[in-house]
Amino acid sequence: MRRPAHTLLPAARRATRRPSLTSARPGRTRRLGPWLATAALLIVTACGGAIPDEEPGETKQTVTMTGTIQHIDLEGGFFGIVADDGAKYLPINLDEAFQKDGLRVRFEARPEDVMTIYQWGAPVRLLSVAPL
């Protein structure tokens, strides 16, 4: 059987055709769109399901210490607490009333699992602060 003339490609056009993603059988084109979408969905789903650090009902331990509030002149400046034992704490919710360099305080804090730009001290959420 002969193919109609309009379906035959001249040799020159056949040679300059861009390579396509085709299977071994002529006329069957692979469609990568659905495969790529499925792969992307699986990756996003796998990465998005974070495993909690705590068991249900478990709470993070709190620390109660005394220390000194210091203004740290890094990354634009911020306030941190240097405890009496030398540990450094980065409070994420320090009230403006306590943002005074050299102020001695007693504080209760809970460690927070957050990332900061400061790269100084352990990030904590202050539960209570009182000047000494």
N, C-alpha and C positions, 0 to 999 in steps of 0.2 A: 504494500500500500504506500502510496506517495502522500507526503504531507502537503498541505496547501502552501502556496508560494509565500504568503504573508507570514507564516510561522518559521520559515527558514531564515537564518541569519547569514549574511554574507561573511566570508572568511575574515575580512578586515575587521568587522564589528565583533566577531567571536574572539579575535586575538586581543582586542583592547578592552574587553569587558573586565570589570573589576571582579576580583574573586569574591564569591559569596559563600555564606555558610550553608552549604547544601549537603545532603546525605549522599550516599553512594548511588542512590536511585535518582535519575533525572526527574525534575518536577516536584521534588519534595524538599521544601525549605524548612530548616530548623528554626524555631522561634525561641529566642533566648529570653525575651521579656518575662514570661511567666516563671522561668527558672530563676532568673536574677531576683525577681520580686519575692519568690519563695525563700531563696537563700538569705536575702536581706531581712525578711520578716523573722526567720529563725534566729539570726544573729542578734537582732534587736531584742527579741523575746528572751533569749538566753542571757544576755547582758543585763537586762532590766530587772530580772528577778533576784534582787539582792537578798542575801541570807541575813536575817537579823542577828545582831551580836548578843542579844539577850534572850533568855528563855521567857515565855509568858509569865508574868508575875514577878520576875526578877528585876531588881532595880540596880542601877550603877551605884557604886559606893561613893559616899561623899567624904570630903576631907574638911576638917576644921583646924585652922592654923592661925598663927599671927604672922604678919609680914609687913613689908614696906611697899607702898605704891611708888612706882618709878615711871618717869616719862622716858621712853626709849626712842631715840632719834634715828630710827630705821624706817625705810619704806614710807616716808611722809610723817612719821611720828605716831606713837600710840602709848597707852598706859598699860603697864603690866604690874604684877605683884611678885616680889621676890620674898619667899617665905624665910623664916628664921633659920631653917635647915639648909637654905641655899637653892631650893627648888624654885623654878620659874613657872608662873601661871599667867596665862593670857585670858583675862576675863572678857567674854563676848557681850556682857551686859552691865558694864561698870557705869553706875549713875554719875552724872556730871558733878554732883556734890562731892564725890570722892576722887575726882580726877585732879589730884594735887600731888606734885612731885615731893616725895619724902614723907608723906602721911603714913603713920603707923595704924594698922587696922587688924581686927580679928575678923576672919571670914569663914564662911562655910560654902563649899563649892562642889559641884558635880562635874566630872569629866564629860566633855562633849566630843563626839566623833564628827568633827568638821574640818575642812581645809581652810587655811587662811593664807594671805599673802605675806604675813609677817615673819614666818619661820623663826619664831622665838617663843619658848615656853609651851606648856601644855594648855590647849584651849579648855576653858571651864565656864560653866554657867554659875554665876554667884547666886546662892540661895539666901544668904544674909551677909551684911557687911556692917561693921560698927567701928568707929574710930577709938583708938586707945588713949 
